[in-house]
Each structure stands twice: as structure tokens, then as C-alpha cells.
């Protein structure tokens, strides 16, 4: 028996590309906030599959940045505390809920966050801030995003 029908090529069915929506929030004092945010967002965009967002994020990089100084206010370096947070996904709960309660349930759970998934603490000298931010994104890429990419590829085969 021979079945005839339209053939499907890879061009007709392109794979869905992986993309991660990431929010970057940096807190601290002074210029270090804008410097760290700039270095981190630049490195994230260079990965090519990260979309920077202010809301509806899948992951959040939450950074507390501080300057290290000694007597006389001479800056000796920086310290960065980095949390990777995954927001609580209420879609499964909402899917299970009765239709008339879905919106109320989504509203009540929209601000819930899971515990931070990863935490890194980094310190560097005053001239090494761009390098340490590059290392942070390299760690984020290998520890967090690569696992998501693998899962995405498995699901979308």
C-alpha cells in the first residue's frame, strides 16, 4: 500500500527557536547600578536568545551591587550578590480551576515567586567590573539557560 500526500520538508516546518524572557534588576548606590545593569544586559543580549523585559519574565536576575572601600573612601573594588528567581507559574492552577474562578485565581497568585533557584556572590577589583559581569552571565548561561534550552529541545523535537 502506498500513501500519497504532500511531503513536508524542514523548510515547511521550521523549528520554534528557544527564547528566554529575562528581567534584570540592580540595586545599590551610585554609578555602580547603571554600570552593572549595562554590562549584564549587554552580555545577555549577546547570547542571542534572551529577550530583556520589565514584566512577564520567565527568569529574573536580581543583583545587589556595592562598592568596597577602605579608609579615606578609596574605592578598592566591588561586591555583587546575584539571585536568579523564577516567578511562580499559576497557569496550571488556573487551568485546573473552574472557568468562573480562573481570573480571580490568576490575580491572587500573580505576585508569588518561588524560592531563588541560584545565588552567586562575586567580588572584584575596581577595574574588573566588566569582566565579573561577563563571568556572571557565563554562569547564568551554563547553569540556568542551557538546562532550559535542553528541555525546550526535548519538548519541541
N, C-alpha and C positions, 0 to 999 in steps of 0.2 A: 504494500500500500504506500503510495506517495502522496504526501500532503503538499499542496501548493498554496502559497500565500506570500505576502510581501516580506522581503528579507529586511532584517533590522541590522544596521551597521552601527559601529561605535559612534559615528557622526550623528546618526539619528537619535541616539540615546546617550548623550554625554553624561558623565558622572557629575553629581552635585558636588561642588567644591566645599571643603571644610572652611568654616569661618567661626571665629570666637568673638563675641561682644564683650569687651573689657572696659571697665571703668578704672581710672587712675585717680586716686585721691591722695594728696600730700598735705601734711600739716607740719608746722614747725614755726620758726621765726625768721623773718628777714628774707633775703635773697635766695637762701638755700631752697625755699619752697619752689620758686619758679625754675631754678636751675635743675633740681631733681626731676620735677614734672617734665621739663623739656627733654632731658636726657632719656628718661624712661619711655615717654611717648614716641620719641624718635626711634628708639630701638624696637619698640613693639611694632610700629608701622613698617619697619624694615623686614620684619618676619613675613609680611605679605598676606597673611591670612587672619589678621586681627583687625577688628573694627573698634575704634575708640568711641565710647558712648558715655553719656551722663546719666542715663536711666535705662531700665530694661536690660541690665547687664547679666551675662552668664557668670562672670567672674569679676572680682574687684581686687585690685592691688591697692591696699591701704598702707601708706607709708608715713611714719613719724620720723622727721629729719631734724637733727640737731647739730650744732657746731660745737666742737671741742675746743676749749681754750685753757690757757694757763694764766699765771699771774700777769697782770698788765694787759689783759684782754687780747693777747696774741693768739690768733687762730692757729690751732695745731692740727685740725682735721675735722672729720665729720663722722657721725654715727647715724645709721639708718636701721629702723625696725620695720620689717616688711611683713604684712599679713596678707594671705590670699584667702578671700572669702567667697563662698558660693552662696548666693541668695537661695532661700527656701523656695522650692518649686511647688506651688499649690495646684498645678494643673491636674495631677492625678486625683487629688481630693475633690476638686471641683467636678471632674469627670464622673466620679462615683456619687456625687450628691444629686439630690433631686433637682430638676431644672429650675424650680422656683426659688431655690436657695443658693444657686451657683454664684451669682454676683455678690451676694452678702458674704458668702464663704471666701471668695477671692479677696474681697475688700478686707476682711478680718485677718487674713493670713499674708497679705502682700508685703508687710514690713518684717516678717520673720526672716531671720538668717540662720543658716546652720553655723556650727562652730567653725572657726577658721581652720582651713584644711592644711595650710603650711605656714610656717613662721621662720623668717630668717633675720639674723642680726648681723649687720656689716659695719665695719669701721674702716676709715681710710685717711690718708694724709690730705692736706689742703689741695694738692694738685691732682689728686686721683679720683675725684668725684665722677667724671665721665666714665672712667674705667670700672668703678664699682657698680655704677648703674648698668653698664653693659653686662657685667657678671650677674647681676640680679635678674635681668631679662633672660640671659642664657640659662640660669637655673629655672626660672619660670617656664621657659620653653621646654626644657628637658624633663622637668619634674611634673608639670601640670599639663601644658598644651599637648605634648607628644602623646600622653596617655589618652587625651580626648580625641586626638587625630586617629589613633589606632582603633578606638571604639567606633568612631564615625565610619572609618573604612570598613570595619567588620559589619556594621549595620547596613551600609549602603553598597554592598557588593552585588 
